[in-house]
Amino acid sequence: MTTPLKKLRIDIVSDVVCPWCIIGYRQLAVALEATGTEHAIHWHPFELNPAMSPEGQNLREHVAEKYGTTKEQSEESRVRMTEIGADLGFEFRFADHMRMHNTFHVHQLLHWAEQHGRMHELKQALFAAHFTDCRNLSDDAVLADVAAEVGLERAEALSVLEDQRFATDVRTAEDYWLRQGIRGVPAVIFNRRHLVSGAQGVENYTRILEQLSETEQSPGSGPGPNTKEGDQDHV
């Protein structure tokens, strides 16, 4: 029987408009609970579409342009993700009017929320705001509303977005992960050493956590997992 790590650091590079990011996180969360792994999660910014205009773009049109996805393929992908999400307790409500957004302001708000100890809660709320409620994440007022819903001060949230006080910090963080070779999300880094890319599934995450427990406790062991899988915003 594998002895769980005392405290596993988990860095997750992601974007709130990436469906596989919330799926991957939910899968990982199940595996963490199943293995009894003590952990600390640290969220980091990644923009799927940094050049997107502030008003965003219709989601189906976006994936058709970016990936050449047909309407039928898009629908199949949405059905698949909706089923996977339901198994994990997350509700996807894809709609024809759903839009893809530029998330630079989103990441600035998350950076601010971290200073108040609410980054994780806000991250989860933003995933739901986008994928469950189809709220407009391009609208600063909507972002401030979501912040208030997790106990943060709405007026201060609006001020943060208006004066862009954390813009440089977010760009610096994004550039750091790009320099580390992160080009797709979700990207999960365990104990600052082991990269796992994509939504791996509960069974695979469980196996990875067990492998990490053995590796971290055995100085002579080889490197931990470095696997890739995932579809980013391909919906």
C-alpha positions as protocol buffer text, in pm:
chain_id: "A"
residue {
  index: 1
  type: MET
  ca { x: 0 y: 0 z: 0 }
}
residue {
  index: 2
  type: THR
  ca { x: 134 y: 340 z: -103 }
}
residue {
  index: 3
  type: THR
  ca { x: 181 y: 595 z: 172 }
}
residue {
  index: 4
  type: PRO
  ca { x: 35 y: 934 z: 68 }
}
residue {
  index: 5
  type: LEU
  ca { x: 271 y: 1229 z: 36 }
}
residue {
  index: 6
  type: LYS
  ca { x: 273 y: 1460 z: 339 }
}
residue {
  index: 7
  type: LYS
  ca { x: 187 y: 1765 z: 127 }
}
residue {
  index: 8
  type: LEU
  ca { x: 172 y: 1768 z: -250 }
}
residue {
  index: 9
  type: ARG
  ca { x: 214 y: 2102 z: -425 }
}
residue {
  index: 10
  type: ILE
  ca { x: -2 y: 2120 z: -735 }
}
residue {
  index: 11
  type: ASP
  ca { x: 36 y: 2408 z: -981 }
}
residue {
  index: 12
  type: ILE
  ca { x: -243 y: 2425 z: -1239 }
}
residue {
  index: 13
  type: VAL
  ca { x: -207 y: 2644 z: -1545 }
}
residue {
  index: 14
  type: SER
  ca { x: -549 y: 2698 z: -1698 }
}
residue {
  index: 15
  type: ASP
  ca { x: -813 y: 2926 z: -1846 }
}
residue {
  index: 16
  type: VAL
  ca { x: -1174 y: 2949 z: -1729 }
}
residue {
  index: 17
  type: VAL
  ca { x: -1307 y: 2924 z: -2086 }
}
residue {
  index: 18
  type: CYS
  ca { x: -1132 y: 2588 z: -2134 }
}
residue {
  index: 19
  type: PRO
  ca { x: -1382 y: 2302 z: -2079 }
}
residue {
  index: 20
  type: TRP
  ca { x: -1113 y: 2041 z: -2030 }
}
residue {
  index: 21
  type: CYS
  ca { x: -961 y: 2255 z: -1755 }
}
residue {
  index: 22
  type: ILE
  ca { x: -1266 y: 2219 z: -1531 }
}
residue {
  index: 23
  type: ILE
  ca { x: -1308 y: 1854 z: -1631 }
}
residue {
  index: 24
  type: GLY
  ca { x: -943 y: 1784 z: -1554 }
}
residue {
  index: 25
  type: TYR
  ca { x: -961 y: 1963 z: -1221 }
}
residue {
  index: 26
  type: ARG
  ca { x: -1275 y: 1773 z: -1118 }
}
residue {
  index: 27
  type: GLN
  ca { x: -1112 y: 1442 z: -1216 }
}
residue {
  index: 28
  type: LEU
  ca { x: -800 y: 1532 z: -1020 }
}
residue {
  index: 29
  type: ALA
  ca { x: -1009 y: 1634 z: -717 }
}
residue {
  index: 30
  type: VAL
  ca { x: -1177 y: 1291 z: -713 }
}
residue {
  index: 31
  type: ALA
  ca { x: -839 y: 1118 z: -734 }
}
residue {
  index: 32
  type: LEU
  ca { x: -695 y: 1334 z: -456 }
}
residue {
  index: 33
  type: GLU
  ca { x: -981 y: 1241 z: -226 }
}
residue {
  index: 34
  type: ALA
  ca { x: -966 y: 873 z: -318 }
}
residue {
  index: 35
  type: THR
  ca { x: -594 y: 853 z: -241 }
}
residue {
  index: 36
  type: GLY
  ca { x: -613 y: 1069 z: 70 }
}
residue {
  index: 37
  type: THR
  ca { x: -343 y: 1294 z: -70 }
}
residue {
  index: 38
  type: GLU
  ca { x: -279 y: 1611 z: 128 }
}
residue {
  index: 39
  type: HIS
  ca { x: -225 y: 1889 z: -120 }
}
residue {
  index: 40
  type: ALA
  ca { x: -213 y: 2260 z: -192 }
}
residue {
  index: 41
  type: ILE
  ca { x: -339 y: 2386 z: -527 }
}
residue {
  index: 42
  type: HIS
  ca { x: -195 y: 2697 z: -689 }
}
residue {
  index: 43
  type: TRP
  ca { x: -378 y: 2836 z: -995 }
}
residue {
  index: 44
  type: HIS
  ca { x: -189 y: 3017 z: -1272 }
}
residue {
  index: 45
  type: PRO
  ca { x: -306 y: 3217 z: -1576 }
}
residue {
  index: 46
  type: PHE
  ca { x: -315 y: 3109 z: -1938 }
}
residue {
  index: 47
  type: GLU
  ca { x: -510 y: 3279 z: -2215 }
}
residue {
  index: 48
  type: LEU
  ca { x: -645 y: 3050 z: -2485 }
}
residue {
  index: 49
  type: ASN
  ca { x: -717 y: 3348 z: -2709 }
}
residue {
  index: 50
  type: PRO
  ca { x: -506 y: 3648 z: -2606 }
}
residue {
  index: 51
  type: ALA
  ca { x: -565 y: 3826 z: -2939 }
}
residue {
  index: 52
  type: MET
  ca { x: -943 y: 3799 z: -2922 }
}
residue {
  index: 53
  type: SER
  ca { x: -1137 y: 4125 z: -2931 }
}
residue {
  index: 54
  type: PRO
  ca { x: -1303 y: 4248 z: -2610 }
}
residue {
  index: 55
  type: GLU
  ca { x: -1651 y: 4157 z: -2734 }
}
residue {
  index: 56
  type: GLY
  ca { x: -1551 y: 3795 z: -2789 }
}
residue {
  index: 57
  type: GLN
  ca { x: -1688 y: 3562 z: -3058 }
}
residue {
  index: 58
  type: ASN
  ca { x: -1965 y: 3308 z: -3099 }
}
residue {
  index: 59
  type: LEU
  ca { x: -1822 y: 2983 z: -2961 }
}
residue {
  index: 60
  type: ARG
  ca { x: -1925 y: 2758 z: -3248 }
}
residue {
  index: 61
  type: GLU
  ca { x: -1790 y: 3005 z: -3503 }
}
residue {
  index: 62
  type: HIS
  ca { x: -1469 y: 3031 z: -3300 }
}
residue {
  index: 63
  type: VAL
  ca { x: -1393 y: 2658 z: -3296 }
}
residue {
  index: 64
  type: ALA
  ca { x: -1484 y: 2630 z: -3664 }
}
residue {
  index: 65
  type: GLU
  ca { x: -1231 y: 2900 z: -3753 }
}
residue {
  index: 66
  type: LYS
  ca { x: -961 y: 2783 z: -3511 }
}
residue {
  index: 67
  type: TYR
  ca { x: -984 y: 2407 z: -3564 }
}
residue {
  index: 68
  type: GLY
  ca { x: -1191 y: 2357 z: -3878 }
}
residue {
  index: 69
  type: THR
  ca { x: -1456 y: 2184 z: -3666 }
}
residue {
  index: 70
  type: THR
  ca { x: -1789 y: 2110 z: -3834 }
}
residue {
  index: 71
  type: LYS
  ca { x: -2119 y: 2173 z: -3657 }
}
residue {
  index: 72
  type: GLU
  ca { x: -2169 y: 1797 z: -3622 }
}
residue {
  index: 73
  type: GLN
  ca { x: -1824 y: 1749 z: -3468 }
}
residue {
  index: 74
  type: SER
  ca { x: -1885 y: 2040 z: -3234 }
}
residue {
  index: 75
  type: GLU
  ca { x: -2215 y: 1891 z: -3122 }
}
residue {
  index: 76
  type: GLU
  ca { x: -2055 y: 1551 z: -3060 }
}
residue {
  index: 77
  type: SER
  ca { x: -1783 y: 1715 z: -2852 }
}
residue {
  index: 78
  type: ARG
  ca { x: -2039 y: 1909 z: -2649 }
}
residue {
  index: 79
  type: VAL
  ca { x: -2243 y: 1597 z: -2577 }
}
residue {
  index: 80
  type: ARG
  ca { x: -1928 y: 1412 z: -2470 }
}
residue {
  index: 81
  type: MET
  ca { x: -1816 y: 1690 z: -2236 }
}
residue {
  index: 82
  type: THR
  ca { x: -2164 y: 1733 z: -2092 }
}
residue {
  index: 83
  type: GLU
  ca { x: -2175 y: 1362 z: -2004 }
}
residue {
  index: 84
  type: ILE
  ca { x: -1827 y: 1365 z: -1852 }
}
residue {
  index: 85
  type: GLY
  ca { x: -1909 y: 1681 z: -1657 }
}
residue {
  index: 86
  type: ALA
  ca { x: -2230 y: 1531 z: -1520 }
}
residue {
  index: 87
  type: ASP
  ca { x: -2037 y: 1230 z: -1389 }
}
residue {
  index: 88
  type: LEU
  ca { x: -1812 y: 1475 z: -1204 }
}
residue {
  index: 89
  type: GLY
  ca { x: -2088 y: 1694 z: -1066 }
}
residue {
  index: 90
  type: PHE
  ca { x: -2034 y: 1982 z: -1307 }
}
residue {
  index: 91
  type: GLU
  ca { x: -2310 y: 2102 z: -1539 }
}
residue {
  index: 92
  type: PHE
  ca { x: -2229 y: 2212 z: -1893 }
}
residue {
  index: 93
  type: ARG
  ca { x: -2513 y: 2399 z: -2063 }
}
residue {
  index: 94
  type: PHE
  ca { x: -2388 y: 2465 z: -2411 }
}
residue {
  index: 95
  type: ALA
  ca { x: -2605 y: 2701 z: -2616 }
}
residue {
  index: 96
  type: ASP
  ca { x: -2595 y: 2836 z: -2970 }
}
residue {
  index: 97
  type: HIS
  ca { x: -2548 y: 3192 z: -2839 }
}
residue {
  index: 98
  type: MET
  ca { x: -2254 y: 3095 z: -2616 }
}
residue {
  index: 99
  type: ARG
  ca { x: -1940 y: 3302 z: -2673 }
}
residue {
  index: 100
  type: MET
  ca { x: -1567 y: 3267 z: -2638 }
}
residue {
  index: 101
  type: HIS
  ca { x: -1406 y: 3553 z: -2445 }
}
residue {
  index: 102
  type: ASN
  ca { x: -1078 y: 3732 z: -2402 }
}
residue {
  index: 103
  type: THR
  ca { x: -988 y: 3641 z: -2044 }
}
residue {
  index: 104
  type: PHE
  ca { x: -716 y: 3892 z: -1957 }
}
residue {
  index: 105
  type: HIS
  ca { x: -949 y: 4076 z: -1718 }
}
residue {
  index: 106
  type: VAL
  ca { x: -1061 y: 3744 z: -1571 }
}
residue {
  index: 107
  type: HIS
  ca { x: -704 y: 3657 z: -1478 }
}
residue {
  index: 108
  type: GLN
  ca { x: -646 y: 4000 z: -1326 }
}
residue {
  index: 109
  type: LEU
  ca { x: -951 y: 3948 z: -1106 }
}
residue {
  index: 110
  type: LEU
  ca { x: -825 y: 3606 z: -1001 }
}
residue {
  index: 111
  type: HIS
  ca { x: -485 y: 3755 z: -915 }
}
residue {
  index: 112
  type: TRP
  ca { x: -660 y: 4006 z: -689 }
}
residue {
  index: 113
  type: ALA
  ca { x: -879 y: 3735 z: -535 }
}
residue {
  index: 114
  type: GLU
  ca { x: -568 y: 3538 z: -438 }
}
residue {
  index: 115
  type: GLN
  ca { x: -463 y: 3826 z: -215 }
}
residue {
  index: 116
  type: HIS
  ca { x: -791 y: 3782 z: -28 }
}
residue {
  index: 117
  type: GLY
  ca { x: -768 y: 3404 z: -4 }
}
residue {
  index: 118
  type: ARG
  ca { x: -1057 y: 3352 z: -249 }
}
residue {
  index: 119
  type: MET
  ca { x: -884 y: 3260 z: -573 }
}
residue {
  index: 120
  type: HIS
  ca { x: -995 y: 2897 z: -573 }
}
residue {
  index: 121
  type: GLU
  ca { x: -1356 y: 2985 z: -497 }
}
residue {
  index: 122
  type: LEU
  ca { x: -1360 y: 3254 z: -766 }
}
residue {
  index: 123
  type: LYS
  ca { x: -1200 y: 3020 z: -1019 }
}
residue {
  index: 124
  type: GLN
  ca { x: -1473 y: 2761 z: -967 }
}
residue {
  index: 125
  type: ALA
  ca { x: -1744 y: 3028 z: -981 }
}
residue {
  index: 126
  type: LEU
  ca { x: -1608 y: 3161 z: -1311 }
}
residue {
  index: 127
  type: PHE
  ca { x: -1605 y: 2813 z: -1465 }
}
residue {
  index: 128
  type: ALA
  ca { x: -1972 y: 2782 z: -1371 }
}
residue {
  index: 129
  type: ALA
  ca { x: -2054 y: 3135 z: -1484 }
}
residue {
  index: 130
  type: HIS
  ca { x: -1919 y: 3055 z: -1830 }
}
residue {
  index: 131
  type: PHE
  ca { x: -2012 y: 2693 z: -1891 }
}
residue {
  index: 132
  type: THR
  ca { x: -2326 y: 2654 z: -1680 }
}
residue {
  index: 133
  type: ASP
  ca { x: -2487 y: 2999 z: -1688 }
}
residue {
  index: 134
  type: CYS
  ca { x: -2346 y: 3139 z: -2016 }
}
residue {
  index: 135
  type: ARG
  ca { x: -2269 y: 3471 z: -1849 }
}
residue {
  index: 136
  type: ASN
  ca { x: -2072 y: 3733 z: -2037 }
}
residue {
  index: 137
  type: LEU
  ca { x: -1717 y: 3719 z: -1903 }
}
residue {
  index: 138
  type: SER
  ca { x: -1623 y: 4005 z: -2137 }
}
residue {
  index: 139
  type: ASP
  ca { x: -1831 y: 4238 z: -1918 }
}
residue {
  index: 140
  type: ASP
  ca { x: -1649 y: 4380 z: -1615 }
}
residue {
  index: 141
  type: ALA
  ca { x: -1980 y: 4427 z: -1434 }
}
residue {
  index: 142
  type: VAL
  ca { x: -2052 y: 4055 z: -1468 }
}
residue {
  index: 143
  type: LEU
  ca { x: -1705 y: 3969 z: -1340 }
}
residue {
  index: 144
  type: ALA
  ca { x: -1759 y: 4197 z: -1040 }
}
residue {
  index: 145
  type: ASP
  ca { x: -2094 y: 4028 z: -976 }
}
residue {
  index: 146
  type: VAL
  ca { x: -1932 y: 3685 z: -973 }
}
residue {
  index: 147
  type: ALA
  ca { x: -1664 y: 3814 z: -735 }
}
residue {
  index: 148
  type: ALA
  ca { x: -1932 y: 3943 z: -500 }
}
residue {
  index: 149
  type: GLU
  ca { x: -2108 y: 3607 z: -511 }
}
residue {
  index: 150
  type: VAL
  ca { x: -1803 y: 3441 z: -354 }
}
residue {
  index: 151
  type: GLY
  ca { x: -1775 y: 3703 z: -81 }
}
residue {
  index: 152
  type: LEU
  ca { x: -1543 y: 3957 z: -237 }
}
residue {
  index: 153
  type: GLU
  ca { x: -1609 y: 4331 z: -246 }
}
residue {
  index: 154
  type: ARG
  ca { x: -1787 y: 4418 z: -573 }
}
residue {
  index: 155
  type: ALA
  ca { x: -1681 y: 4782 z: -581 }
}
residue {
  index: 156
  type: GLU
  ca { x: -1316 y: 4691 z: -530 }
}
residue {
  index: 157
  type: ALA
  ca { x: -1342 y: 4424 z: -799 }
}
residue {
  index: 158
  type: LEU
  ca { x: -1466 y: 4686 z: -1045 }
}
residue {
  index: 159
  type: SER
  ca { x: -1186 y: 4919 z: -942 }
}
residue {
  index: 160
  type: VAL
  ca { x: -926 y: 4646 z: -1000 }
}
residue {
  index: 161
  type: LEU
  ca { x: -1060 y: 4590 z: -1351 }
}
residue {
  index: 162
  type: GLU
  ca { x: -1090 y: 4957 z: -1434 }
}
residue {
  index: 163
  type: ASP
  ca { x: -743 y: 5067 z: -1328 }
}
residue {
  index: 164
  type: GLN
  ca { x: -568 y: 4748 z: -1448 }
}
residue {
  index: 165
  type: ARG
  ca { x: -341 y: 4750 z: -1144 }
}
residue {
  index: 166
  type: PHE
  ca { x: -251 y: 4382 z: -1184 }
}
residue {
  index: 167
  type: ALA
  ca { x: -212 y: 4377 z: -1562 }
}
residue {
  index: 168
  type: THR
  ca { x: 168 y: 4366 z: -1548 }
}
residue {
  index: 169
  type: ASP
  ca { x: 168 y: 4094 z: -1282 }
}
residue {
  index: 170
  type: VAL
  ca { x: -63 y: 3875 z: -1490 }
}
residue {
  index: 171
  type: ARG
  ca { x: 141 y: 3926 z: -1808 }
}
residue {
  index: 172
  type: THR
  ca { x: 456 y: 3835 z: -1617 }
}
residue {
  index: 173
  type: ALA
  ca { x: 296 y: 3516 z: -1487 }
}
residue {
  index: 174
  type: GLU
  ca { x: 164 y: 3421 z: -1831 }
}
residue {
  index: 175
  type: ASP
  ca { x: 504 y: 3481 z: -1988 }
}
residue {
  index: 176
  type: TYR
  ca { x: 671 y: 3267 z: -1722 }
}
residue {
  index: 177
  type: TRP
  ca { x: 461 y: 2962 z: -1806 }
}
residue {
  index: 178
  type: LEU
  ca { x: 507 y: 3017 z: -2178 }
}
residue {
  index: 179
  type: ARG
  ca { x: 882 y: 3018 z: -2121 }
}
residue {
  index: 180
  type: GLN
  ca { x: 843 y: 2687 z: -1937 }
}
residue {
  index: 181
  type: GLY
  ca { x: 703 y: 2541 z: -2257 }
}
residue {
  index: 182
  type: ILE
  ca { x: 333 y: 2543 z: -2165 }
}
residue {
  index: 183
  type: ARG
  ca { x: 140 y: 2580 z: -2489 }
}
residue {
  index: 184
  type: GLY
  ca { x: -185 y: 2406 z: -2398 }
}
residue {
  index: 185
  type: VAL
  ca { x: -405 y: 2367 z: -2092 }
}
residue {
  index: 186
  type: PRO
  ca { x: -478 y: 2224 z: -1848 }
}
residue {
  index: 187
  type: ALA
  ca { x: -117 y: 2180 z: -1746 }
}
residue {
  index: 188
  type: VAL
  ca { x: -66 y: 2032 z: -1399 }
}
residue {
  index: 189
  type: ILE
  ca { x: 274 y: 2041 z: -1233 }
}
residue {
  index: 190
  type: PHE
  ca { x: 327 y: 1827 z: -925 }
}
residue {
  index: 191
  type: ASN
  ca { x: 587 y: 1938 z: -670 }
}
residue {
  index: 192
  type: ARG
  ca { x: 736 y: 2177 z: -929 }
}
residue {
  index: 193
  type: ARG
  ca { x: 887 y: 1876 z: -1111 }
}
residue {
  index: 194
  type: HIS
  ca { x: 633 y: 1654 z: -1285 }
}
residue {
  index: 195
  type: LEU
  ca { x: 420 y: 1787 z: -1572 }
}
residue {
  index: 196
  type: VAL
  ca { x: 91 y: 1624 z: -1666 }
}
residue {
  index: 197
  type: SER
  ca { x: -96 y: 1786 z: -1954 }
}
residue {
  index: 198
  type: GLY
  ca { x: -463 y: 1747 z: -2036 }
}
residue {
  index: 199
  type: ALA
  ca { x: -763 y: 1597 z: -1859 }
}
residue {
  index: 200
  type: GLN
  ca { x: -632 y: 1252 z: -1773 }
}
residue {
  index: 201
  type: GLY
  ca { x: -938 y: 1088 z: -1617 }
}
residue {
  index: 202
  type: VAL
  ca { x: -991 y: 980 z: -1257 }
}
residue {
  index: 203
  type: GLU
  ca { x: -818 y: 643 z: -1296 }
}
residue {
  index: 204
  type: ASN
  ca { x: -510 y: 792 z: -1458 }
}
residue {
  index: 205
  type: TYR
  ca { x: -485 y: 1072 z: -1203 }
}
residue {
  index: 206
  type: THR
  ca { x: -514 y: 814 z: -925 }
}
residue {
  index: 207
  type: ARG
  ca { x: -235 y: 611 z: -1079 }
}
residue {
  index: 208
  type: ILE
  ca { x: -24 y: 925 z: -1122 }
}
residue {
  index: 209
  type: LEU
  ca { x: -70 y: 1023 z: -759 }
}
residue {
  index: 210
  type: GLU
  ca { x: 27 y: 675 z: -643 }
}
residue {
  index: 211
  type: GLN
  ca { x: 330 y: 681 z: -871 }
}
residue {
  index: 212
  type: LEU
  ca { x: 430 y: 1022 z: -742 }
}
residue {
  index: 213
  type: SER
  ca { x: 401 y: 903 z: -384 }
}
residue {
  index: 214
  type: GLU
  ca { x: 641 y: 618 z: -458 }
}
residue {
  index: 215
  type: THR
  ca { x: 877 y: 836 z: -664 }
}
residue {
  index: 216
  type: GLU
  ca { x: 898 y: 1121 z: -413 }
}
residue {
  index: 217
  type: GLN
  ca { x: 973 y: 878 z: -131 }
}
residue {
  index: 218
  type: SER
  ca { x: 1233 y: 678 z: -326 }
}
residue {
  index: 219
  type: PRO
  ca { x: 1545 y: 889 z: -400 }
}
residue {
  index: 220
  type: GLY
  ca { x: 1672 y: 635 z: -651 }
}
residue {
  index: 221
  type: SER
  ca { x: 1352 y: 627 z: -855 }
}
residue {
  index: 222
  type: GLY
  ca { x: 1329 y: 764 z: -1205 }
}
residue {
  index: 223
  type: PRO
  ca { x: 1135 y: 1074 z: -1308 }
}
residue {
  index: 224
  type: GLY
  ca { x: 764 y: 1098 z: -1243 }
}
residue {
  index: 225
  type: PRO
  ca { x: 488 y: 1111 z: -1504 }
}
residue {
  index: 226
  type: ASN
  ca { x: 496 y: 1343 z: -1802 }
}
residue {
  index: 227
  type: THR
  ca { x: 186 y: 1274 z: -2008 }
}
residue {
  index: 228
  type: LYS
  ca { x: -29 y: 1471 z: -2248 }
}
residue {
  index: 229
  type: GLU
  ca { x: -394 y: 1461 z: -2346 }
}
residue {
  index: 230
  type: GLY
  ca { x: -671 y: 1720 z: -2381 }
}
residue {
  index: 231
  type: ASP
  ca { x: -869 y: 1936 z: -2620 }
}
residue {
  index: 232
  type: GLN
  ca { x: -836 y: 2284 z: -2469 }
}
residue {
  index: 233
  type: ASP
  ca { x: -1130 y: 2497 z: -2598 }
}
residue {
  index: 234
  type: HIS
  ca { x: -1226 y: 2257 z: -2878 }
}
residue {
  index: 235
  type: VAL
  ca { x: -1605 y: 2276 z: -2841 }
}
